[in-house]
Amino acid sequence: MAAKLIQVNSRISVMASQVAYIIAPEFKDYIEVHLLDGRVEVMECSRNRWNDKDRFETAVNDALKGE
């Protein structure tokens, strides 16, 4: 079910099928979610942005697999 909405931050949710890739820039306290239409949304993250990045990637992959 790729149409599942995944929350990026407190005001934006995106469909899993619209996520192109995400990056966690070095020495920054945020994660960038790049969408297929060219937009870049900034994801709010906690103290451990790598865990947040992994959790977001897992949510996208699970939605794309239909889980």
Residue, then its C-alpha position, 0 to 999 in steps of 0.5 A: m500500500a504505497a499510498k500510506l501517509i508518513q509524517v515528516n514533521s508537525r505540518i507535513s505528511v507524504m505518501a510513501s510512494q512519493v519519497a525519492y530519497i532521504i539524507a542526514p547532512e553532516f553536522k546538521d540537526y535535521i533530515e532532508v526528505h527529497l520527493l519525486d516532484g523535486r520538493v525537499e521537506v525538512m524532517e524534525c528529529s530527536r537527539n539521534r538523527w540516525n535512528d530517526k532516519d532509519r525509522f523513517e526509511t523503515a516506514v517508507n519501505d514497509a508501506l511500499k511492501g504493503e506491510 
